Amino acid sequence: MTTRDVLFLLGSSRAGGNTETLARLAAEQLPAGTGQRWLDLRELPLPDFEDRRHAGGHPAPAGHAATLLEATLAATDVVIASPLYWYAVSTSAKRYLDHWSGWLRDPGAGFRQRMAGKTLWGVTALADTEPSAADPLVGTLRNSARYLGMRWGGVLLGNGSRPGDVLSDTGAVARAKTFLS
Ligand SMILES: Cc1cc2nc3c(=O)[nH]c(=O)nc-3n(C[C@H](O)[C@H](O)[C@H](O)COP(=O)(O)O)c2cc1C
């Protein structure tokens, strides 16, 4: 039997927000025996990414970067749970993605080979009632999955502004029940 290990990366700049609530609703539906690891990017801040591709390469990941790289590689599924900030992923989620660029070039990690075959998912909350406002976020994640040869799981969208609002979005709550299956 294939077991899954799902990594949830929380990208909000506040605790207990709508994105996390929606991600936790989706996680509740995972079958027993599915591994879950939750990491809050606020607690594992990454340095600004420096593009050293043509300047001698990137230093080996250390500190929080090493933790996030190890967790990413260990997962079968990576769920980026980022609120919609200015139509895009949050800064912490974007910085995590930027660091993929360095990890791709870490000869020891085998990042590209190991990412292929994993599934990338997104969970996002937005205040806008028009789902297409999240198109840039969806495109960022979908195209990043394609670039890495990952399977694309899609994005679970929920509406909300104040923490807890998303629980009133009955469509999102219903979609959460089958999202990760
Ligand atoms: C910096 C910032 C930018 C935001 N940009 C958008 C946006 O572009 N579109 C939108 O619909 N909501 C936007 N919002 C509202 C949030 O997406 C919404 O409050 C969401 O519930 C926040 O997620 P969280 O509860 O998980 O923290 C923004 C909020 C903040 C703080």
The ligand as an SDF file (V2000), in Angstrom:
LIG
                    3D

 31 33  0  0  0  0  0  0  0  0999 V2000
   -1.1900   42.2290    2.9170 C   0  0  0  0  0  0  0  0  0  0  0  0
   -2.5590   41.7410    2.5590 C   0  0  0  0  0  0  0  0  0  0  0  0
   -2.9200   41.6770    1.2250 C   0  0  0  0  0  0  0  0  0  0  0  0
   -4.1760   41.2000    0.8560 C   0  0  0  0  0  0  0  0  0  0  0  0
   -4.4810   41.1200   -0.4560 N   0  0  0  0  0  0  0  0  0  0  0  0
   -5.6740   40.5990   -0.8390 C   0  0  0  0  0  0  0  0  0  0  0  0
   -5.9980   40.4560   -2.2300 C   0  0  0  0  0  0  0  0  0  0  0  0
   -5.2240   40.7840   -3.1140 O   0  0  0  0  0  0  0  0  0  0  0  0
   -7.2100   39.9480   -2.5590 N   0  0  0  0  0  0  0  0  0  0  0  0
   -8.1110   39.5590   -1.6060 C   0  0  0  0  0  0  0  0  0  0  0  0
   -9.1820   39.0900   -1.9630 O   0  0  0  0  0  0  0  0  0  0  0  0
   -7.8150   39.6480   -0.2780 N   0  0  0  0  0  0  0  0  0  0  0  0
   -6.6280   40.1650    0.1320 C   0  0  0  0  0  0  0  0  0  0  0  0
   -6.3150   40.2590    1.4770 N   0  0  0  0  0  0  0  0  0  0  0  0
   -7.2600   39.6960    2.4600 C   0  0  0  0  0  0  0  0  0  0  0  0
   -6.8160   38.3010    2.8920 C   0  0  0  0  0  0  0  0  0  0  0  0
   -6.5990   37.4450    1.8050 O   0  0  0  0  0  0  0  0  0  0  0  0
   -7.8610   37.6600    3.8130 C   0  0  0  0  0  0  0  0  0  0  0  0
   -8.0680   38.4680    4.9670 O   0  0  0  0  0  0  0  0  0  0  0  0
   -7.4600   36.2670    4.2740 C   0  0  0  0  0  0  0  0  0  0  0  0
   -8.4640   35.7270    5.1160 O   0  0  0  0  0  0  0  0  0  0  0  0
   -6.1440   36.2920    5.0400 C   0  0  0  0  0  0  0  0  0  0  0  0
   -5.7360   34.9660    5.2640 O   0  0  0  0  0  0  0  0  0  0  0  0
   -5.5200   34.3850    6.7370 P   0  0  0  0  0  0  0  0  0  0  0  0
   -6.8500   34.5910    7.4570 O   0  0  0  0  0  0  0  0  0  0  0  0
   -5.2020   32.9570    6.5240 O   0  0  0  0  0  0  0  0  0  0  0  0
   -4.4180   35.1610    7.3750 O   0  0  0  0  0  0  0  0  0  0  0  0
   -5.0940   40.7650    1.8600 C   0  0  0  0  0  0  0  0  0  0  0  0
   -4.7260   40.8590    3.2050 C   0  0  0  0  0  0  0  0  0  0  0  0
   -3.4820   41.3430    3.5670 C   0  0  0  0  0  0  0  0  0  0  0  0
   -3.1140   41.4330    5.0180 C   0  0  0  0  0  0  0  0  0  0  0  0
  1  2  1  0
  2  3  1  0
  2 30  2  0
  3  4  2  0
  4  5  1  0
  4 28  1  0
  5  6  2  0
  6  7  1  0
  6 13  1  0
  7  8  2  0
  7  9  1  0
  9 10  1  0
 10 11  2  0
 10 12  1  0
 12 13  2  0
 13 14  1  0
 14 15  1  0
 14 28  1  0
 15 16  1  0
 16 17  1  0
 16 18  1  0
 18 19  1  0
 18 20  1  0
 20 21  1  0
 20 22  1  0
 22 23  1  0
 23 24  1  0
 24 25  2  0
 24 26  1  0
 24 27  1  0
 28 29  2  0
 29 30  1  0
 30 31  1  0
M  END
$$$$
